[in-house]
Each structure stands twice: as structure tokens, then as C-alpha cells.
Amino acid sequence: MNTLTHPYFGPLSTTALQDTDVIWEVPQNLNGQSIETWLWADPATSLDAALLDDFASTLGQLTQLDQNARTALVKHLQQEPDFIDHLTEAASEDDAQGLPTVQTLLKQAKAAGQAQITAADFVAAMQLQNISLWCSHDDEPVVLDYRLDPEGNDQILAVKCDAQGNITEIAWES
């Protein structure tokens, strides 16, 4: 079905699409922060009301989803600190600009006698930048992009979830 009216998303259509594109976009509020949220589809996508219901339910529990994602991010970064190391190195360079949060975290870690930024401190400072809901991705249709210092850095930790918000993967992207 290329056109559908959904109780949460309203009227949706893929008939005018030439390629994968956003068919709905409304910012979500999370703790006073506006999170860009996009519903993506492609011309061949058959809009599925049950999937859209799952997306609506997941967005309705955004606070819990964010908490679960942050817990998973801490565990991930404790096991694989390369992301922290990469941003720490970039922020430590003599001409480093655009990474004020990472630099602040480094100063706080040193003041606390720590050799490096802890995963918990790093994740606490990260911002959920945007949420993508993919009508055509069966396994991981919900993607939450977390970043630090987005003006000076394009590195993302993408928390990928199933339609019900169960975390399936964390990927480093840029």
C-alpha cells in the first residue's frame, strides 16, 4: 500500500518518491531537547500499519529507549573504547577546535586522577541527535544517532533497534 493514514503519523504516501526519502518528520521532545525524527521509505515500500504502530509505541517510550541505549553504549564503550580514544586524541591535539565537550571531559578526568575519560562520563555527555525510522529495514528499522560536539565532529555512535526498540547493534558511523 503506497498511501496510508495512520493515527500517529497522519497521512503518508510513497507514490511521489523517486528514491529513498523522508515521508514524515516531527521533532520529539526528550528532557527539553528537540530530537529530529524522520520516517524513511522508498518508492517500493509498502506502508505497513502494524510497523507504524510499533514505531509510534517506541516513540511513546522515548525516555526509556534513551536510557536503554545509554546503558548499552556504556557497556559497548567499556569493551571497545576506540570511539572515545579517537575523539580524545583529536581533542588533545595542539590545534584542536570544535571539541569543547571532549576537552572538558578530559580536564575533569585528569582532575579526578583518571588516565582517561570513563565510558559512563562520555555517554552521559553524548546527545541524542536524531532518530530514523526505516519502513524498509526489517532487522534494524529504528536508529538513534548519538554524538558529542556535532559542530566540530561528524562521528556518530548509532544505536540500532528493532521496531519495538530492542537494541540489536551499536555501530560507529560518520
Sequence and secondary structure as in RCSB ss.txt:
>XXXX:A:sequence
MNTLTHPYFGPLSTTALQDTDVIWEVPQNLNGQSIETWLWADPATSLDAALLDDFASTLGQLTQLDQNARTALVK
HLQQEPDFIDHLTEAASEDDAQGLPTVQTLLKQAKAAGQAQITAADFVAAMQLQNISLWCSHDDEPVVLDYRLDP
EGNDQILAVKCDAQGNITEIAWES
>XXXX:A:secstr
  EEEETTTEEEE TT SSSEEEEE  EEETTEEEEEEEEE TT    HHHHHHHHHHHHTHHHHHHHHHHHHHH
HHHH THHHHHHHHHHHSTT  S HHHHHHHHHHHHTT SS  HHHHHHH EEEEEEEETT SS  EEEEEES T
TS   EEEEEE TT  EEEEEEE 
